Amino acid sequence: MAKQMTEMLKGNLEGIVLAILSDRPAYGYEITSRLREMGFADIAEGTIYALLIRIEQKGLVDVVKTPSEKGPPRKVFSLNLQGQEYLKEFWTTWNFLADRLQQLHQGGR
């Protein structure tokens, strides 16, 4: 992934992960797999796990430990009310920025 893409993604990855969780609860590997299916192939699992810790600490998700067939229990993350509000604000900000960038791309029209 180009450096510019990586930098842009860093600032938006939290919102992207919350949007994924708005569909249904998931654990870290599921989220990483979904991102890869969407074309974000270069995102490391470690990046996602660190982000999940941050959004858990911010109180944006609820976490339930579920048994795993292999290894320790999995932490399943689900978007809570605070996370839904945060995601709503993310989309509002995203739409504002996308509109302004489109205007600039079209020569300021």
C-alpha positions in Angstrom: 0.0 0.0 0.0 1.3 3.4 -0.9 2.5 5.6 2.0 -0.2 8.2 1.3 -2.9 5.5 1.4 -1.5 4.1 4.6 -1.5 7.6 6.3 -5.1 8.3 5.1 -6.2 4.9 6.3 -4.7 5.4 9.8 -7.0 8.3 10.4 -10.1 6.5 9.3 -9.5 2.9 10.4 -11.3 3.3 13.7 -14.5 4.4 11.9 -14.1 1.6 9.4 -13.9 -1.0 12.1 -16.9 0.5 13.9 -18.8 0.3 10.7 -17.9 -3.3 10.3 -19.1 -4.0 13.9 -22.4 -2.1 13.1 -23.3 -5.1 10.9 -22.7 -7.7 13.5 -20.5 -8.5 16.5 -17.1 -10.0 15.5 -13.7 -10.9 16.9 -10.3 -9.6 15.8 -9.5 -12.1 13.1 -13.0 -11.8 11.6 -12.6 -8.1 11.4 -9.2 -8.4 9.8 -10.6 -11.0 7.3 -13.4 -8.6 6.4 -11.0 -5.8 5.8 -8.9 -8.0 3.5 -12.1 -9.0 1.6 -12.8 -5.3 1.1 -9.3 -4.8 -0.4 -7.3 -3.6 2.6 -4.9 -6.5 2.2 -1.9 -4.8 3.9 -3.5 -4.2 7.3 -1.6 -6.2 9.9 -3.6 -8.1 12.5 -1.6 -6.4 15.2 -2.9 -3.1 14.0 -6.5 -4.3 14.3 -5.9 -5.8 17.8 -4.3 -2.5 19.0 -7.3 -0.6 17.6 -9.8 -2.9 19.3 -8.1 -2.3 22.6 -8.4 1.5 22.1 -12.0 1.4 21.1 -12.7 -0.9 24.1 -11.0 1.6 26.4 -13.0 4.5 24.9 -16.1 2.6 25.8 -17.3 2.3 22.1 -17.8 -1.4 22.2 -19.0 -4.1 24.5 -16.9 -7.2 24.8 -17.9 -10.8 25.5 -15.4 -13.6 25.9 -16.6 -16.8 24.1 -14.9 -20.2 24.1 -12.6 -21.0 21.2 -12.0 -24.5 19.8 -8.3 -23.6 19.7 -6.6 -21.6 22.4 -7.9 -19.1 24.8 -11.4 -17.6 24.7 -12.1 -15.1 21.9 -13.1 -11.5 22.7 -16.2 -10.7 20.6 -16.8 -7.0 20.1 -20.1 -5.4 19.5 -21.0 -1.8 18.9 -22.8 -0.3 21.9 -24.8 2.9 22.1 -21.8 5.2 22.6 -20.1 3.5 19.6 -23.2 4.0 17.5 -23.1 7.7 18.3 -19.4 7.9 17.5 -20.0 6.1 14.2 -22.8 8.5 13.3 -20.4 11.4 14.0 -17.7 9.7 11.9 -20.1 9.4 8.9 -21.2 13.0 9.2 -17.5 14.1 9.3 -16.7 11.7 6.4 -19.5 13.1 4.2 -18.5 16.7 4.9 -14.9 15.9 4.0 -15.8 13.8 0.9 -18.0 16.6 -0.4 -15.3 19.2 0.0 -12.6 17.0 -1.5 -14.9 16.3 -4.5 -15.4 20.0 -5.0 -11.6 20.5 -5.0 -11.1 17.6 -7.4 -13.6 19.2 -9.8 -11.8 22.5 -9.7 -13.5 24.2 -6.8 -17.0 24.0 -8.3 
